[in-house]
Amino acid sequence: MNELERLYTGRKDKNNNKIFVGDIVRVTYGNADSNFSENELVIYKDGKFLLDHEDGQSTFDSPHFSLEVIGTLKDNPELYNAGFRI
């Protein structure tokens, strides 16, 4: 599946890569003093782009995290484990 066949979220990650539904993103929460990261799946549900993780689903609009695309569910399923903190 190429970029033209995937649904673009309208967002880019911290490295300026486009974020698509089906991407696995490393979400880093917090600040330099206390932060943690989780790998989360980008989904589209009920007309919204969401991050799917162990606590449910969240939107992209939090100012308290950064996103980095690390793979796709199709090509890198081993990277996605709901709630896996790194």
Summary of the structure (lengths in Angstrom):
residues: 86
radius of gyration: 12.2
end to end distance: 28.1
largest distance: 39.8
contacts: 216
relative contact order: 0.26
helix: 7%
strand: 52%
